[in-house]
Amino acid sequence: MKISCSSHREHALLEFLYCTGCRVGEVHKLNLDDINWENCSAIVNGKGSKQREVYFTTECKVWLSRYIDSRQDNCKALFVTESHPTRRLAIPTIRYSLKKLATRGEVTAKVYPHRFRHTYACHLLDNGAPLEFIQGMLGHEKASTTQIYAQLRGERRRELYRRFF
């Protein structure tokens, strides 16, 4: 899907969703001053008004910087509309942007913001991250909620089977 991005905003949004595991509502609420550029992190306001720190990659930092540098507005929101007057990007618009990217990239699977969150959890698990760490990164109170996201997949499942059987 990355190859189908046609604007700095699309690249930044895609990267941010992919590497932070944020809920779409958390991304929607983000402001520019929630970003800590030095630490490659952001403070997000999750469910139940709980705050947590999420981290992003250097690649994401590059795309966020390019996107912000390309903007010509004074809006405090991190992701804003491309039309005037400039305002915070709405949740349905974020969903629509991802669907548009998927169509442009000829992705046949259904693409929606929560799928990035699920993928994030699976990648962490597949790379050996402990469930407690994933739970904290996703902002879950209960481990049982995290287990729904973090199902072992394919190669990692086979590797653990061979290791323990």
TARA-V879403 format. One record per pair of residues at least 24 apart in sequence whose C-alpha atoms are under 10 Angstrom apart, sorted by sequence separation. I is the first residue (numbers start at 0). J is the second residue. D is the distance in Angstrom with one decimal. If there is no record, write none. Layout:
i = {I,I}
j = {J,J}
d = {D,D}
This chain:
i = {21,22,36,124,125,25,120,121,124,125,34,120,123,124,125,36,120,121,122,124,125,36,117,120,121,124,125,127,34,119,120,121,122,125,126,117,118,119,120,121,122,125,117,118,120,121,124,125,21,116,117,19,20,117,19,20,114,18,19,20,18,19,31,18,19,17,18,15,16,17,15,18,19,14,15,18,14,17,33,15,16,31,32,33,34,14,15,30,31,32,33,14,15,30,31,32,13,14,29,30,31,11,12,14,15,29,30,31,10,11,14,15,28,29,30,10,11,13,14,27,28,29,30,11,12,26,27,28,10,11,12,26,27,10,11,26,27,9,10,11,7,8,9,11,12,7,8,10,11,6,7,10,11,7,8,9,30,7,8,29,6,7,8,28,6,7,27,28,7,8,27,28,7,8,26,27,28,6,7,26,27,26,27,12,24,25,27,11,12,23,24,27,11,23,26,23,8,9,24,8,23,8,23,8,8,13,12,53,54,13,52,53,9,12,13,51,52,53,12,51,52,53,26,51,52,9,13,51,8,9,23,24,50,23,49,10,22,23,9,21,22,4,20,21,22,23,45,46,4,20,22,23,45,46,20,21,22,44,45,4,5,17,20,21,43,3,4,16,17,19,20,21,0,3,4,16,17,18,19,20,2,3,5,16,17,18,20,21,1,3,4,13,16,17,20,0,1,3,4,15,16,17,18,19,20,0,2,3,14,17,18,19,0,2,3,13,16,17,18,0,1,3,16,0,18,0,0,0,20,21,22,20,21,22,19,20,21,19,20}
j = {45,46,60,148,149,50,145,146,149,150,60,146,149,150,151,63,147,148,149,151,152,64,145,148,149,152,153,155,63,148,149,150,151,154,155,147,148,149,150,151,152,155,148,149,151,152,155,156,53,148,149,52,53,150,53,54,148,53,54,55,54,55,67,55,56,55,56,54,55,56,55,58,59,55,56,59,56,59,75,58,59,74,75,76,77,58,59,74,75,76,77,59,60,75,76,77,59,60,75,76,77,58,59,61,62,76,77,78,58,59,62,63,76,77,78,59,60,62,63,76,77,78,79,61,62,76,77,78,61,62,63,77,78,62,63,78,79,62,63,64,61,62,63,65,66,62,63,65,66,62,63,66,67,64,65,66,87,65,66,87,65,66,67,87,66,67,87,88,68,69,88,89,69,70,88,89,90,69,70,89,90,90,91,77,89,90,92,77,78,89,90,93,78,90,93,91,77,78,93,78,93,79,94,80,81,93,93,135,136,96,135,136,93,96,97,135,136,137,97,136,137,138,112,137,138,96,100,138,96,97,111,112,138,112,138,100,112,113,100,112,113,96,112,113,114,115,137,138,97,113,115,116,138,139,114,115,116,138,139,99,100,112,115,116,138,99,100,112,113,115,116,117,97,100,101,113,114,115,116,117,100,101,103,114,115,116,118,119,100,102,103,112,115,116,119,100,101,103,104,115,116,117,118,119,120,101,103,104,115,118,119,120,102,104,105,115,118,119,120,103,104,106,119,104,122,105,106,110,133,136,137,136,137,138,136,137,138,137,138}
d = {8.5,9.1,7.5,9.6,8.8,9.8,8.1,10.0,6.3,9.1,9.8,9.3,8.3,8.0,6.8,9.8,9.7,6.9,8.6,7.1,7.3,9.2,9.6,6.1,5.1,9.1,9.1,8.9,9.9,9.0,5.4,6.6,9.5,8.4,8.2,9.0,8.2,8.9,8.6,7.1,9.4,5.7,5.4,8.6,10.0,7.6,8.7,8.4,7.9,8.2,7.3,9.6,8.1,9.3,5.9,9.2,9.8,9.1,5.9,9.5,7.6,5.8,8.8,5.6,8.6,9.0,6.7,9.2,9.3,9.9,6.8,9.6,9.6,8.4,8.6,7.7,8.5,9.2,9.8,9.6,9.5,8.7,7.6,9.4,8.7,7.8,6.1,8.8,5.7,8.6,8.5,5.3,8.7,5.4,5.8,8.4,8.8,8.9,8.7,4.1,4.8,9.2,8.8,9.9,8.9,6.0,4.7,8.6,10.0,6.4,7.6,8.1,7.3,5.6,7.9,8.3,8.2,9.5,8.6,8.1,8.2,7.6,9.9,8.3,8.6,9.6,8.1,8.9,9.8,4.8,8.0,8.2,7.2,6.2,5.0,7.9,9.1,9.1,8.1,8.4,9.9,8.0,9.9,8.2,9.3,6.5,7.8,9.4,6.6,9.9,7.7,8.2,9.2,9.0,8.5,8.7,9.1,6.3,5.4,9.1,9.8,4.7,8.3,8.2,8.1,8.4,7.3,9.0,9.4,8.9,6.4,9.2,7.6,9.3,9.3,6.5,9.5,9.7,9.5,9.8,6.2,8.6,9.9,9.6,9.0,9.7,9.8,10.0,7.6,9.6,6.7,8.1,8.8,6.6,9.1,9.4,9.8,9.8,9.8,7.4,7.7,8.5,8.3,9.3,8.8,9.8,8.3,9.6,8.8,9.4,9.4,6.6,9.5,9.1,7.7,8.4,7.9,8.5,8.9,7.9,9.8,9.4,9.8,8.9,9.2,7.5,9.2,6.9,9.8,8.2,9.3,9.6,8.4,5.9,8.2,9.9,7.3,7.1,8.1,8.7,6.6,9.9,9.4,8.3,9.8,9.6,9.3,8.2,9.7,8.4,8.9,9.1,7.2,9.0,9.3,8.3,6.8,9.8,9.5,9.5,8.7,9.0,6.5,6.2,9.8,9.3,6.5,7.2,9.9,8.9,4.2,9.9,9.1,6.0,9.4,8.8,9.0,8.3,7.8,7.5,9.2,7.7,9.6,9.4,5.2,8.7,8.0,9.1,8.4,8.8,8.4,9.1,6.1,7.0,5.4,6.5,9.4,5.9,8.4,9.6,7.2,9.4,9.3,7.3,7.2,6.2,9.3,5.0,9.7,7.6,6.6,9.7,9.1,7.1,8.8,8.7,10.0,6.3,9.9,8.2,8.2,10.0,8.7,5.4,9.8,8.3,7.3,9.9,9.7,8.9,8.5,7.6,7.1,9.7,8.2,6.4,8.9,8.5,9.6}
